[in-house]
Amino acid sequence: KQEVTQIPAALSVPEGENLVLNCSFTDSAIYNLQWFRQDPGKGLTSLLLIQSSQREQTSGRLNASLDKSSGRSTLYIAASQPGDSATYLCAVINDYKLSFGAGTTVTVRA
Amino acid sequence: NAGVTQTPKFRVLKTGQSMTLLCAQDMNHEYMYWYRQDPGMGLRLIHYSVGEGTTAKGEVPDGYNVSRLKKQNFLLGLESAAPSQTSVYFCATWDSLNTEAFFGQGTRLTVV
């Protein structure tokens, strides 16, 4: 059974600081890994998708890395803004199922 | 292009009542999933389907049933609702060609 862990569970930083969010998974035979953002009371917004053959993906201030052999992914958010405050979820796909971590709740203080 | 649409968006049930949640997708994806999200517990897989006419149990299937009679629709049923089923329910779809998962906007269900 795939287990996905996200550390830390919560993070509070001043505006402008870089954010580093970690995701680890126990079964490295994944199809891909996807990072999502969720605002309170809202649905999931896809941020980045990393295929199993890729090492990283970038979109604007966001960069996600994937080390499949060690079962880790890291989401970097550069120059954080108050609008980045949200819960960030990582999900892996293997055996045709998506498995989620519990998320990291980020607060960016103005 | 609507993507993934969940119906209804909100519902309040009394204990023992039944209801069906509908997930409809227009992306021709093979795989569809139902999750529930509870505070502090992340998203947990209830049931999933790998194609029309197929269903399989996920992590927390008890108290729920599902059907996938048409490729574009995945129904989640609660036969006798319990307060423990108060949650936010999300539907997701995925396809091995596109590889990105897409989610509906969620259904907030309260059982009193």
Interface residues (C-beta under 8 A of the other chain):
Chain A: Y31 N32 Q34 F36 K42 G43 L44 S46 L49 Q51 L89 A91 I93 Y96 K97 L98 S99 F100 G101 A102 G103
Chain B: Y31 Y33 Y35 G40 M41 G42 L43 L45 Y48 V50 G58 F90 A92 W94 S96 T99 E100 A101 F102 F103 G104 Q105 G106
